[in-house]
Amino acid sequence: MDKNKLLGILFLAAAFWLMTQMPKPGNKYTAPGPEATSTTGGMSATGSATINQPKPSAPTTQSPKAQPAVERVPETTYQLGVEGQFVATFTSHGGAIKEVRFLSKEDRFRKFDPTIRAKLNLEEVRALLKLLNEAAAENDTNTTGKLEKQARKLKVPLQWIAAAKTQPKGAFDENAMLQSDNNYILNEGQKRPILELLFHGVDSDLVFQKTDETENSITFRAQHGDLIITRRYELAKGTFKIRHTTTLQNTGIQKIDLGSQVFYGLGTSLPTVSDTRKEFQNVGYFSGQRGWTGRRKPPIFKLQKMQKQGGSMMENAGGIHWVAVRNQFFAVSLAPDKPTTGVVKGKVFDLGTLDHRGESEYGVHGQFGLNTDMLTPGQSLTHEFNLYAGPKELKRLSNLSKAGMKHQDLVMQFGFFGLFSKLLLMLMQMLHGFVHNWGWAIIIMTILIKLLFWPLTAKSASSMKRMQTIQPLMKEIQAKYKDKPQKMQQEVAKLFRENKVNPAAGCLPILIQMPIFLGLFFMLRSAAELRFAEFFWVSDLSQPERMFHWGVQIPILGEYFNLLPILMGITMFYQMRMTPIPPGADDMQKMQAKMFRFLPFIFLFMLYGFSSGLVLYWTVQNILSIVQQTITNKRKDTEPVVLPGSSKKKNKG
């Protein structure tokens, strides 16, 4: 067994395990407790902040705080957009965006996917509703198995049963379900609206009046003492982009203290069913630092990191291009017109609900603050932004970058190997355009990647096979020069060189392919395109298969049976067995070979809870490697072995 190949795979396994288990470094600054509407200190506003300051008409003698907000009145909502495509709901409380809904597959399984609903007649739909209501708030594992059996009969995702168990009984209303338009709703049911305006003395309790509305724009106005606040929104047709302007004008004769910052809320990121490690719920921003791989700095405010640091984090930064609140598949991204200095804040809070495993669910709220100070009499302050609220789809985000919202492609969270992730996603999208199935697109992409590296891996396999051929000669050299280690190394090196054997051949292909694999790993686990993508028995390629419920919680494996990881482990084990222990192997090599055969079991447990799309790639990759190794093993090496230090050749056999 080749030691270099073993070390390479062990290195890859260790790196992969650490990558998925260890949290990334977070920020040093923490802001415990509820977020404030202003902070002390700060710098002058730049970038998208515009100040209009005429000479004061009267002298000022003091700088009073803004007046208390008016008493809360009933909320009035307004809608803008095209139903079934993209609709923003605005609220009179704060003149902000209450929620955004758009055509996408419902992530929390409270509505039907039309492609599934179309397969069911009315009687079957009602049977499914009854089934989901029976599953709601049900923890009996025996009942769970019965419900899943009925779900398979109706050919609906088993994840619906798991998600339904966290809902109260009667949650699945027939009228509401049958009228579902299959919209995904960002910030659904949350108290903190998107673009909530917060500064000294003002929050979302301030009531705004609608002053103007067109087919694709709406304007709100509110008066707070001598301060006039105007907020305008304009929807860009055919995109998920909203143009926003907020203007603050001092109409009085005294200064108005706005505090250190004017904050804009980004709404709340809600959990997705497949993000079991809580990796994707975060607040992130981009301040212009990037490398050739597309890596983004500084670190994002991850949910788990914020929990460890008192529930919130905050950082001052310059040159900010965008600030975003994200989950695994969706994002709200706020971009000033020009890179600007400001404050980014994130907070995590308990939603008061449980996920399908009975664990608490959390929301992540974000804010972006622009530095400011006082408004003198007659002075006005204007902030202008572009807002994106929609799925994390590379094509959409790249188009935004071309339209002025720079670097939106980095919202995807592809990590250090982002360049490879983007290229692979574009390839997968192109293949999907031909085959119209994401599972087949992954398989074809895997074949193309294998063909790309075929010459390298073939040469590696041939070199390893040649290594087995020269093992007897290597043993002779080791015995002959056992008392002269330096001479022995020289003779072994000559033997390798003259027989065209590369001792690092087993490790090199793994190291070269690792950026591709890691790029693919980050891409497949966050590709919104794979949500609810069916492939044979797999109902959602973005999640584990969950074919049936074990009936108990099994350590590492969890509650559900997943077939693809087992197929992956079997194919990997068979692939390992195809590389025999070389003749004359010493005890160390034999021990390495035995260790080598444990790797399939390690990877089985590591990948058991990962997305079906990723495990499908690995399984197909193993099958292709088996095919290549079979071809290599059948090919006879007819070239004689060259004796070191001479032109003599030793016939094999």
VENFENMO-V559504 format. One record per pair of residues at least 12 apart in sequence whose ideal C-beta (glycine too) atoms are under 6 Angstrom apart, sorted by sequence separation. I is the first residue (numbers start at 0). J is the second residue. D is the distance in whole Angstrom. If there is no record, write none. Layout:
BEGIN
I_J_D, I_J_D
END
This chain:
BEGIN
76_88_5, 77_89_5, 87_99_5, 134_146_5, 207_219_4, 208_220_6, 268_280_5, 300_312_5, 349_361_6, 350_362_5, 387_399_6, 396_408_5, 529_541_4, 580_592_5, 147_160_5, 218_231_5, 231_244_5, 321_334_4, 369_382_6, 427_440_5, 430_443_5, 547_560_5, 76_90_6, 86_100_5, 146_160_5, 207_221_4, 347_361_5, 348_362_6, 396_410_6, 430_444_6, 476_490_5, 545_559_4, 546_560_5, 217_232_5, 230_245_5, 476_491_6, 74_90_6, 75_91_4, 85_101_5, 205_221_5, 283_299_4, 347_363_5, 546_562_6, 74_91_6, 216_233_4, 229_246_5, 427_444_5, 544_561_5, 74_92_5, 84_102_6, 281_299_5, 282_300_4, 320_338_5, 346_364_5, 393_411_6, 426_444_6, 543_561_5, 544_562_6, 83_102_6, 130_149_5, 215_234_5, 228_247_6, 281_300_6, 385_404_5, 281_301_5, 318_338_4, 319_339_6, 345_365_5, 391_411_6, 575_595_6, 227_248_5, 322_343_5, 575_596_5, 201_223_6, 280_302_4, 319_341_6, 344_366_4, 227_250_6, 317_340_4, 225_250_5, 277_302_5, 127_153_6, 134_160_5, 225_251_3, 277_303_6, 341_367_6, 342_368_4, 137_164_6, 315_342_5, 341_368_5, 572_599_4, 135_163_5, 341_369_5, 571_599_4, 134_163_4, 226_255_5, 314_343_6, 469_498_5, 134_164_5, 286_316_5, 135_166_5, 136_167_6, 287_318_4, 313_344_5, 393_424_5, 568_599_5, 131_163_4, 136_168_5, 286_318_5, 135_168_5, 286_319_5, 312_345_5, 333_367_6, 466_500_5, 135_170_5, 284_319_6, 285_320_5, 311_346_4, 465_500_5, 568_603_4, 285_321_6, 310_347_6, 284_322_4, 462_500_6, 132_171_5, 462_501_5, 564_603_6, 115_155_6, 131_171_5, 283_323_5, 305_345_6, 306_347_6, 324_365_4, 463_504_6, 282_324_5, 305_347_4, 462_504_4, 463_505_6, 564_606_5, 128_171_5, 564_607_5, 281_325_6, 128_173_5, 300_345_4, 302_347_5, 322_367_4, 459_504_4, 280_326_5, 279_326_5, 336_383_5, 567_614_5, 574_621_5, 279_327_4, 563_611_6, 570_618_6, 335_384_6, 459_508_5, 555_604_5, 564_614_5, 567_617_5, 571_621_5, 574_624_5, 108_159_5, 333_384_5, 334_385_5, 556_607_6, 563_614_4, 567_618_4, 570_621_4, 574_625_5, 577_628_5, 456_508_5, 566_618_5, 570_622_6, 274_327_5, 333_386_5, 455_508_5, 108_162_4, 271_326_5, 332_387_4, 268_324_5, 271_327_4, 199_256_6, 268_325_6, 331_388_5, 199_257_5, 266_324_6, 268_326_5, 198_257_5, 199_258_3, 265_324_4, 284_343_5, 198_258_5, 302_363_6, 329_390_6, 330_391_5, 328_390_6, 198_261_4, 282_345_3, 328_391_6, 197_262_4, 266_331_5, 543_608_6, 265_331_5, 544_611_5, 111_179_5, 113_181_5, 265_333_6, 542_610_6, 110_179_4, 194_263_5, 195_264_3, 541_610_5, 334_404_5, 540_611_5, 540_612_4, 191_264_5, 193_266_4, 537_611_5, 189_267_4, 332_410_5, 103_183_4, 186_266_4, 330_410_5, 186_267_6, 100_182_4, 260_342_6, 280_363_5, 282_365_4, 529_612_5, 100_184_4, 320_405_6, 98_184_5, 99_185_4, 320_406_5, 524_610_5, 323_410_5, 523_610_6, 98_186_5, 98_187_6, 523_612_5, 270_360_5, 523_613_5, 437_529_6, 269_362_6, 97_192_5, 267_362_5, 268_363_4, 419_514_5, 423_518_6, 437_532_4, 96_192_6, 419_515_6, 423_519_5, 438_534_3, 83_180_6, 95_192_4, 96_193_4, 267_364_5, 96_194_5, 416_514_5, 420_518_4, 424_522_5, 93_192_6, 95_194_5, 419_518_3, 423_522_5, 95_195_5, 265_365_4, 416_517_5, 420_521_5, 90_192_6, 93_195_5, 264_366_5, 416_518_4, 420_522_4, 93_196_6, 437_540_6, 262_366_5, 263_367_5, 262_368_4, 414_521_5, 260_368_3, 261_369_5, 413_521_5, 474_583_5, 93_203_3, 260_370_6, 261_371_5, 92_203_5, 470_581_5, 470_582_6, 94_207_3, 412_525_6, 470_583_5, 257_371_5, 295_409_5, 467_581_4, 91_206_6, 91_207_5, 256_373_6, 254_373_5, 255_374_4, 254_375_5, 285_406_5, 294_415_5, 292_415_6, 252_376_5, 285_409_5, 292_416_6, 293_417_3, 94_219_4, 249_374_4, 292_417_6, 293_418_5, 292_418_5, 249_376_6, 249_378_5, 248_379_4, 71_204_5, 246_379_6, 247_380_5, 65_199_6, 72_206_5, 65_200_3, 246_381_5, 392_527_5, 64_200_6, 68_204_5, 94_230_4, 391_527_5, 68_205_5, 245_382_5, 390_527_4, 79_217_5, 193_331_6, 244_383_5, 243_384_5, 242_385_6, 243_386_6, 498_641_5, 497_641_4, 240_385_6, 241_386_4, 240_387_5, 239_387_6, 239_388_6, 494_643_4, 239_389_3, 493_643_4, 493_644_6, 490_643_5, 80_234_6, 85_239_6, 79_234_6, 65_223_6, 66_224_4, 65_224_6, 36_197_4, 36_198_6, 37_199_5, 106_271_5, 441_612_6, 445_616_5, 460_631_4, 469_640_6, 191_364_6, 441_615_5, 445_619_4, 449_623_4, 441_616_6, 445_620_6, 442_619_5, 165_353_5, 65_255_6, 165_355_6, 62_254_4, 64_256_5, 162_355_6, 59_253_5, 62_256_5, 161_355_4, 57_252_4, 59_254_5, 327_525_6, 328_527_4, 328_530_6, 185_388_5, 41_259_4, 41_260_6, 39_259_6, 37_258_3, 38_259_5, 37_259_5, 38_260_6, 37_260_6, 273_541_6, 273_542_4, 25_298_6, 24_298_5, 23_298_6, 31_309_3, 25_304_4, 29_308_4, 29_309_5, 22_303_6, 30_311_5, 22_304_6, 29_312_6, 30_313_4, 28_313_6, 26_312_5, 28_314_5, 103_390_6, 26_314_5, 47_335_4, 101_389_6, 46_335_5, 47_336_4, 99_388_4, 47_337_6, 46_337_4, 46_338_6, 47_339_6, 46_339_3, 45_339_5, 45_340_5, 42_340_5, 34_344_6, 34_346_5, 55_375_6, 48_369_6, 55_376_4, 55_377_6, 53_377_5, 44_369_5, 44_370_5, 52_378_4, 44_371_5, 42_370_5, 51_379_5, 41_370_4, 50_380_5, 49_381_4, 48_382_6, 47_382_6, 47_383_5, 156_538_4, 157_545_5, 147_548_6, 144_548_5, 143_548_5, 140_550_5, 112_531_6, 104_530_6, 104_531_5, 1_463_5, 11_509_6, 7_506_4, 3_503_5, 4_505_3, 3_505_5, 4_506_6, 7_509_4, 11_513_6, 3_506_4, 1_505_4, 0_580_6, 5_591_5, 0_588_6, 5_595_5, 0_591_5, 0_592_4, 0_595_6
END
